[in-house]
């Protein structure tokens, strides 16, 4: 499950609220929490809550419009300071989230940054996989550069943004895209879907219809077809975001679909 430590107005949640959120994620049967960055003392507050609830973590270093540099270096340092002595909690480190797709860096810059991040984490005792995540098309376009730079290959696979996909076909779509993702690296890297879901409100995108019932159908389909390789997006609605072209960006919260 993806988790961002922001309140509805975009401010940082306090540690007790975060603790309650993470306990809820664990109670619903999830095993792993994905973070995107280190703001709001995320590694400390979310990490403590994950430790208390027996959850693993996917750590994130966010590349913004300023590119790779001081901002990413600070995040790497923060994560290493936090992680020393508790790397067993960390399933994966993700450097960048759609950074090439958004034009925040080139594929070659990303590959160089990945090598640097891997060496810094390795020196701090972390031995797990380091990767990045992009839309599948971006991975395919830059496979020769990105594939050698990652330990596993990952993409954000969103069936809703394909105009030909009904909610009931979401799992089939994700499974097919994961195969294409693996093929992009010639089957040499294990493939993961690090962000996927379906919005509960907004405007239709062709055959992809937002809504509570469609969201439930889509997520059940994804979990059935590729649940062990997928990270659901997201824990709760992101009221702090701009609505986006289809008015869906705020409405991906899906934890309420799971009991516990």
C-alpha positions in Angstrom: 0.0 0.0 0.0 1.3 3.5 -0.8 1.3 6.0 2.0 1.9 9.7 2.2 2.0 11.4 5.6 -0.1 14.4 4.6 -3.3 15.7 6.0 -6.2 16.9 3.7 -4.7 20.4 3.6 -1.3 19.2 2.7 0.3 19.7 6.1 2.2 16.9 7.8 0.3 14.4 10.0 1.5 14.0 13.5 3.2 10.8 14.7 0.1 9.5 16.5 -2.1 9.9 13.4 0.5 8.2 11.3 0.8 5.4 13.9 -3.0 4.8 13.6 -2.9 4.8 9.8 -0.1 2.2 9.7 -1.8 0.0 12.3 -4.9 0.1 10.1 -2.9 -0.9 7.0 -1.5 -3.9 8.9 -4.9 -4.9 10.3 -6.2 -5.0 6.7 -3.6 -7.7 5.8 -1.1 -5.7 3.9 2.6 -6.6 4.3 4.5 -3.6 3.0 4.2 0.2 2.9 5.6 2.3 0.0 6.9 5.8 0.7 7.7 8.3 -2.0 10.1 10.7 -0.1 11.5 11.6 3.3 9.4 14.7 4.2 7.3 15.0 7.3 9.9 12.9 9.2 8.4 10.0 7.2 11.2 7.5 7.7 11.2 8.0 11.5 7.4 8.2 12.1 6.3 5.7 9.5 9.2 3.5 10.1 8.5 3.3 13.9 4.9 2.5 13.2 5.8 -0.2 10.6 8.2 -1.8 13.1 5.5 -1.9 15.7 3.1 -3.6 13.3 5.5 -6.0 11.6 5.4 -4.3 8.2 8.1 -4.0 5.6 8.9 -0.8 3.8 9.7 0.4 0.3 11.7 3.5 0.7 11.5 6.4 -1.8 13.8 9.2 -2.9 11.8 11.8 -4.8 13.3 13.5 -7.8 11.5 16.8 -8.3 11.8 19.6 -10.9 15.2 20.6 -9.5 16.6 17.2 -10.7 19.2 15.0 -9.1 21.4 16.9 -6.6 21.2 18.5 -3.2 17.6 17.5 -2.7 18.1 13.9 -3.5 21.4 13.8 -1.6 19.7 15.0 1.5 17.0 12.3 1.2 19.6 9.6 0.7 21.4 10.8 3.8 18.2 10.9 5.8 17.2 7.3 4.8 20.7 6.0 5.5 20.7 7.6 9.0 17.3 6.1 9.7 18.0 2.7 8.3 21.3 1.8 9.9 20.7 -1.3 12.0 17.2 -2.0 10.7 17.7 -2.7 7.0 15.8 -6.0 7.5 12.6 -3.9 7.4 13.4 -2.6 3.9 12.2 -4.5 0.9 13.4 -2.1 -1.8 14.8 1.4 -2.4 13.2 3.4 -5.2 15.2 6.3 -6.6 12.8 8.6 -8.5 9.1 8.3 -9.3 8.3 9.0 -13.0 11.2 11.4 -13.0 12.2 10.8 -16.7 8.5 10.8 -17.7 8.1 14.2 -16.1 11.2 15.6 -17.6 13.0 16.1 -14.2 16.1 14.2 -15.4 17.3 12.2 -18.4 17.5 8.4 -18.4 21.3 8.6 -18.4 21.2 11.0 -15.4 18.8 8.7 -13.6 21.1 5.7 -14.3 24.1 7.6 -12.9 22.1 8.5 -9.8 21.0 5.0 -9.3 24.6 3.8 -9.3 25.5 6.4 -6.7 22.5 5.6 -4.5 23.3 1.9 -4.6 26.9 2.4 -3.6 25.9 4.7 -0.7 23.3 2.3 0.6 25.6 -0.7 0.2 28.3 1.1 2.2 25.7 1.6 5.0 24.9 -2.1 5.1 21.9 -2.3 2.9 22.0 -5.3 0.5 18.5 -5.3 -1.0 17.4 -4.1 -4.4 17.6 -0.5 -5.7 15.4 0.6 -8.6 13.4 3.4 -10.0 9.8 3.5 -11.3 8.4 5.0 -14.5 5.4 4.3 -16.8 5.9 1.2 -18.9 6.4 3.2 -22.1 9.2 5.3 -20.6 11.0 2.1 -19.5 10.6 0.6 -22.9 11.9 3.7 -24.6 15.0 3.9 -22.3 15.5 0.2 -21.6 19.1 0.0 -22.7 19.9 2.8 -20.2 17.6 1.9 -17.3 17.8 -1.9 -17.2 21.5 -2.2 -16.5 21.2 0.4 -13.7 18.5 -1.4 -11.6 18.4 -4.6 -9.6 14.7 -5.2 -10.3 12.6 -3.4 -12.9 9.5 -1.5 -11.8 6.7 0.5 -13.3 3.6 2.4 -12.2 0.8 0.5 -14.0 -2.6 2.2 -14.0 -5.3 0.5 -16.0 -7.7 3.5 -15.6 -5.6 5.6 -17.9 -6.1 3.2 -20.8 -9.3 4.2 -22.5 -10.1 0.6 -23.6 -10.0 -1.0 -20.1 -13.1 -1.8 -18.1 -12.7 -2.1 -14.3 -13.3 -5.9 -14.6 -10.3 -6.2 -17.0 -7.9 -4.2 -14.7 -6.1 -7.3 -13.5 -5.7 -8.8 -16.9 -4.2 -5.5 -18.1 -1.7 -5.3 -15.2 -0.6 -8.9 -15.7 0.0 -8.2 -19.4 1.9 -5.0 -18.7 4.1 -6.8 -16.1 5.1 -9.3 -18.8 5.9 -6.5 -21.1 7.9 -4.8 -18.4 10.0 -8.0 -17.8 10.5 -8.3 -21.6 11.9 -4.7 -21.7 14.9 -6.0 -19.7 15.0 -9.3 -21.7 13.5 -11.2 -18.8 16.7 -10.6 -16.8 15.1 -8.5 -14.0 12.2 -9.4 -11.8 9.3 -7.1 -12.6 7.1 -5.2 -10.1 4.1 -2.9 -10.3 4.8 -0.2 -7.7 1.6 1.9 -8.1 -1.8 0.8 -9.2 -5.4 1.3 -8.4 -8.6 2.8 -9.6 -10.3 6.1 -8.7 -13.7 6.3 -6.9 -14.8 9.6 -8.4 -14.1 11.8 -11.4 -14.7 11.7 -15.1 -14.8 8.7 -17.4 -11.7 7.9 -19.5 -13.3 6.0 -22.4 -14.4 2.6 -21.1 -12.6 3.3 -17.7 -15.3 4.5 -15.4 -14.5 5.9 -11.9 -16.8 5.1 -9.0 -16.9 3.1 -5.8 -18.2 -0.1 -7.3 -15.8 0.1 -10.3 -12.9 0.7 -7.9 -13.8 -2.4 -5.9 -14.1 -4.4 -9.1 -10.8 -3.2 -10.5 -8.8 -3.7 -7.3 -10.2 -7.2 -6.7 -9.2 -7.9 -10.3 -5.7 -6.6 -9.8 -5.2 -8.4 -6.5 -6.3 -11.6 -8.1 -4.1 -11.4 -11.1 -1.0 -9.7 -9.8 -1.4 -8.9 -6.1 1.9 -10.3 -5.0 3.8 -8.0 -7.4 1.7 -4.9 -7.0 1.5 -1.9 -4.6 -2.0 -0.4 -4.3 -2.5 3.3 -4.6 -3.4 4.7 -2.2 -4.3 4.4 1.5 -6.7 7.3 1.5 -7.9 10.1 -0.8 -5.4 12.9 -1.4 -7.5 16.0 -1.0 -4.4 18.2 -1.1 -3.7 17.3 -4.7 -5.0 19.2 -7.8 -7.9 17.4 -9.4 -6.1 16.8 -12.7 -7.6 16.6 -16.3 -10.1 13.9 -15.4 -10.9 15.2 -11.9 -9.6 11.9 -10.4 -6.3 12.7 -8.8 -7.8 13.2 -5.3 -9.9 10.0 -5.3 -7.6 6.9 -5.3 -8.0 6.1 -1.6 -8.9 2.4 -1.3 -8.1 1.2 2.2 -11.8 1.3 3.0 -12.3 -1.7 0.6 -10.5 -4.0 3.0 -11.8 -5.2 6.3 -9.7 -5.1 9.5 
